[in-house]
Amino acid sequence: MLVALLAVQTLAGGAPPVGGTGHGVPVQQPAAAPEAALHRPFDQLLDLYVRDGYVYYGALRSDRAKLDRYLASLAGAEGVDAWPRERQIALWLNAYNALVLQAVVTGYPIRGHAAAYPADSVRQIPGAFERTVHRVAGRSLTLDAIEKTVLASFKDPRVFFALGRGAVGSGRLRSEAFMPGRLEGQLKDVAAEVVTRPALFRIDQMARQVTVSAIFGWREADFIAAYGANADPRFANRSPIERAIVAFALPNLLPAETQFVNQNNFQVSYGTFDWRLNDLAVRR
């Protein structure tokens, strides 16, 4: 009888409503996990204002109240040290990236005069990374402290390429927030993308040269600790950081690139970090 009744309802255009039981009683949708709810406002901002790592800073500036509210919610987060590892990493990555965005929109458009950096660089904001203190999860920290102390403590150097830094030369700022339930997949994507971005990793087979991001040098000890022992024995003649770079990059190279690297006949050098602002309005 029930099958027949459902068939009659369907033929009469009376199919059970989506999200319902088929008997006129709506089904309550499961609530989002607390950690996902925490980062959803930032996820929405990134989806709206970030394209391929570049930011609509002018538009974000007009909508900065949402960014400020999100950061205020992170400032008051409690018991973070007891959270699962993935949840902690997601919070600190999102906090760092949100704080950089806040710093930029506060001073946007940036027009600095420090000769060492481009005029529009986030580095033209005095003390943005090393002096300005922020409140996150009940702690008072600079951006440098978040990177070098908090994130480094997780011993996963992929996180250093997940930091937007407000610069063209950084890892690509994603159009989504980092989420605990998807963090491993997101960090795998971050690592895989490094070798596809010339600002981070570039192979010149004719010159037998591999040029890598200065980030590898800045965080040398972290990369060596995580990847140095994973390199193939054929690279035993290489320096510890070169072995770590090879072990990090090799799984994601194209076949022709893999063959070239495995010949172990190339020089490694660090590229100059590109501190130009990742501003979509003037994308290069």
Secondary structure as GFF3:
##gff-version 3
##sequence-region A 1 284
A	DSSP	alpha_helix	2	11	.	.	.	ID=ss1
A	DSSP	alpha_helix	34	49	.	.	.	ID=ss2
A	DSSP	beta_strand	50	51	.	.	.	ID=ss3
A	DSSP	beta_strand	54	55	.	.	.	ID=ss4
A	DSSP	alpha_helix	57	62	.	.	.	ID=ss5
A	DSSP	alpha_helix	64	75	.	.	.	ID=ss6
A	DSSP	three_ten_helix	80	82	.	.	.	ID=ss7
A	DSSP	alpha_helix	85	107	.	.	.	ID=ss8
A	DSSP	three_ten_helix	122	124	.	.	.	ID=ss9
A	DSSP	beta_strand	134	136	.	.	.	ID=ss10
A	DSSP	beta_strand	139	141	.	.	.	ID=ss11
A	DSSP	alpha_helix	143	145	.	.	.	ID=ss12
A	DSSP	pi_helix	146	150	.	.	.	ID=ss13
A	DSSP	three_ten_helix	151	154	.	.	.	ID=ss14
A	DSSP	three_ten_helix	157	161	.	.	.	ID=ss15
A	DSSP	three_ten_helix	180	182	.	.	.	ID=ss16
A	DSSP	alpha_helix	183	194	.	.	.	ID=ss17
A	DSSP	beta_strand	201	204	.	.	.	ID=ss18
A	DSSP	beta_strand	209	212	.	.	.	ID=ss19
A	DSSP	alpha_helix	214	218	.	.	.	ID=ss20
A	DSSP	alpha_helix	220	227	.	.	.	ID=ss21
A	DSSP	three_ten_helix	228	230	.	.	.	ID=ss22
A	DSSP	three_ten_helix	233	235	.	.	.	ID=ss23
A	DSSP	alpha_helix	240	249	.	.	.	ID=ss24
A	DSSP	three_ten_helix	250	252	.	.	.	ID=ss25
A	DSSP	alpha_helix	255	262	.	.	.	ID=ss26
A	DSSP	beta_strand	267	270	.	.	.	ID=ss27
A	DSSP	three_ten_helix	280	282	.	.	.	ID=ss28
###
